[in-house]
Amino acid sequence: MAIREWVRWVLHVDLDQFIAAVEVARRPELRGKPVIVGGTGDPTERAVVATASYEAREFGIQSGMPLRTAAKRCPEAIFLATDAPAYQEVSDRVMATLREFPVVVEVLGWDEAFLGATTDDPEALAADIRRVVAEETGLSCSVGVGDNKLRAKLATGFAKPAGIFRLVQENWWDVMAEKPTDALWGIGAKTTKKLTEAGYRTVLELAGADPADLASRFGPKLGPWYRILAGGIGDAEVTATPYVARSRSRETTFQQNLTDPGAMAAEVVVLAKRVSQDVAEEGRPAARVAVKVRFAPFLTHTHSVTLPSPTADPAEIEKAALAVLDLFDLGRPVRLLGVRAEFPSTAARSASP
């Protein structure tokens, strides 16, 4: 008789096209049609895509794209307004369903969670999860199976849509070696460009990089961390700590560009007050304040400042937001302003990889 080996696994569950799927579930007649969710649902107004159904994505529609651009690419798309309370309610149901399994559930957001599981057949567990989530909520999900969080998260990308994929040490290089560095979780487009300029085009090349060279180019902590990331090395601990927001933010897209710095400052004050209310409701002080400015036509910059000490004082948050606004060159028309308060745990994490 074969002896089963029970091993600790990390599964990453990611709901497929979550927001669009919730909307389609509420409106079955939209199934199979290109659906775009964002703003008030009016593509003539300034707002960005929150999510798009797979049918819309075939037209090149992506999250963060201006609704007007999306409408040009897919004129027949159905545009819907965002409905955060509805998405939260469905998300809560999904997470409750996941907790019915013999796993540890670590919620990452509305549509994803890490699961810690001890099993001899992680794919069978993943299949059960997919089936039960579909039965209980009507939603489809993809599941990445890994030996740590990094590999499980990346595996989900290969599983989508509605599939299961295993990415572990044994097949890491077969799957990832020739991928560009932005295939790694934690490396974005800007860093990828810098890595390419430094001669590191692929995951394999980055994994073989000289740590001293990376440190000199990207800093003593971040540089060597990129090399570790390329090796697929990551945290394998999954905790059942309830999901806690890392920050609270508010932003406004203006239907007419702002050109007066005084008007911009006034809008930042309004946003800072709203963020201060959010911070008060969160019951945690803010450690850092950031301001986002999107210049016309669509160029976005963000600056931030660490507060002298964590605080929930509205006056201090407003003062910091205005100070950050002064860091921008406001000689160009502005189409969006945002203010974000980051909580101490986030600020601490941002100091190191």
KAFENQUI-V98373 format. One record per residue. N is the residue number from 1. SS is DSSP state (A for helix, B for strand, O for the rest). D_LAST is the distance of its C-alpha to the last C-alpha in whole Angstrom. Layout:
BEGIN
n;ss;d_last
N;SS;D_LAST
N;SS;D_LAST
END
This chain:
BEGIN
n;ss;d_last
1;O;46
2;O;42
3;O;40
4;O;37
5;O;34
6;O;31
7;B;28
8;B;25
9;B;23
10;B;20
11;B;22
12;B;21
13;B;23
14;B;23
15;B;27
16;O;28
17;O;29
18;A;28
19;A;30
20;A;32
21;A;33
22;A;34
23;A;36
24;A;38
25;A;39
26;A;40
27;O;42
28;A;43
29;A;45
30;A;42
31;O;41
32;O;41
33;O;41
34;O;38
35;B;37
36;B;34
37;B;33
38;O;32
39;O;33
40;O;37
41;O;37
42;O;39
43;O;38
44;O;40
45;O;38
46;O;35
47;O;32
48;B;30
49;O;29
50;O;28
51;B;28
52;B;31
53;O;33
54;A;33
55;A;36
56;A;35
57;A;32
58;O;35
59;O;36
60;O;32
61;O;31
62;O;28
63;O;26
64;O;25
65;O;28
66;B;31
67;A;34
68;A;37
69;A;35
70;A;35
71;A;38
72;A;39
73;A;38
74;O;39
75;O;42
76;O;43
77;O;40
78;B;40
79;B;38
80;B;37
81;O;36
82;O;33
83;O;33
84;A;30
85;A;33
86;A;34
87;A;30
88;A;29
89;A;32
90;A;32
91;A;28
92;A;30
93;A;32
94;A;30
95;A;28
96;A;31
97;A;32
98;A;29
99;O;29
100;O;33
101;O;32
102;O;31
103;O;27
104;B;24
105;B;23
106;B;20
107;B;20
108;B;18
109;B;20
110;O;24
111;O;24
112;B;21
113;B;21
114;B;19
115;B;22
116;B;22
117;B;26
118;B;28
119;B;30
120;O;32
121;O;32
122;A;29
123;A;30
124;A;33
125;A;31
126;A;30
127;A;33
128;A;34
129;A;31
130;A;32
131;A;36
132;A;36
133;A;33
134;A;36
135;A;39
136;A;37
137;A;36
138;O;37
139;O;34
140;O;32
141;B;29
142;B;27
143;B;25
144;B;23
145;B;23
146;B;21
147;O;20
148;O;16
149;A;15
150;A;13
151;A;17
152;A;18
153;A;17
154;A;18
155;A;21
156;A;22
157;A;22
158;A;25
159;A;27
160;O;27
161;O;30
162;O;31
163;O;30
164;B;28
165;B;26
166;B;25
167;B;22
168;O;21
169;A;21
170;A;25
171;A;25
172;A;21
173;A;23
174;A;26
175;A;24
176;A;21
177;O;22
178;O;24
179;O;22
180;B;20
181;A;16
182;A;16
183;A;17
184;O;14
185;O;12
186;O;9
187;O;11
188;O;14
189;A;17
190;A;16
191;A;14
192;A;16
193;A;19
194;A;17
195;A;17
196;A;20
197;A;22
198;O;20
199;O;22
200;O;19
201;O;21
202;B;20
203;A;18
204;A;20
205;A;20
206;A;16
207;A;16
208;O;19
209;O;18
210;O;18
211;A;15
212;A;17
213;A;17
214;A;14
215;A;13
216;A;16
217;A;15
218;A;12
219;O;11
220;O;11
221;O;7
222;A;6
223;A;9
224;A;10
225;A;7
226;A;9
227;A;12
228;A;11
229;A;10
230;A;14
231;O;15
232;O;14
233;O;13
234;O;11
235;O;12
236;O;16
237;O;16
238;O;18
239;O;19
240;O;22
241;O;21
242;O;22
243;O;20
244;O;19
245;O;19
246;O;16
247;B;18
248;B;21
249;B;23
250;B;26
251;B;27
252;B;31
253;B;32
254;B;35
255;B;38
256;B;39
257;B;37
258;B;37
259;O;38
260;O;39
261;A;36
262;A;38
263;A;37
264;A;34
265;A;33
266;A;35
267;A;33
268;A;30
269;A;32
270;A;33
271;A;30
272;A;28
273;A;31
274;A;30
275;A;27
276;A;28
277;A;30
278;A;27
279;A;25
280;A;29
281;A;29
282;A;26
283;O;26
284;O;23
285;O;23
286;B;21
287;B;18
288;B;18
289;B;20
290;B;19
291;B;22
292;B;23
293;B;26
294;B;27
295;B;30
296;O;33
297;O;33
298;O;29
299;B;27
300;B;24
301;B;22
302;B;20
303;B;19
304;B;18
305;B;19
306;B;18
307;B;21
308;B;23
309;B;22
310;B;22
311;B;25
312;O;27
313;O;29
314;A;30
315;A;32
316;A;28
317;A;26
318;A;29
319;A;29
320;A;25
321;A;26
322;A;29
323;A;27
324;A;24
325;A;27
326;O;28
327;O;26
328;O;27
329;O;30
330;O;32
331;O;35
332;O;34
333;O;35
334;B;32
335;B;32
336;B;29
337;B;28
338;B;25
339;B;24
340;B;21
341;B;20
342;B;17
343;B;17
344;A;16
345;A;13
346;A;12
347;A;12
348;A;10
349;A;7
350;A;7
351;O;7
352;O;4
353;O;0
END
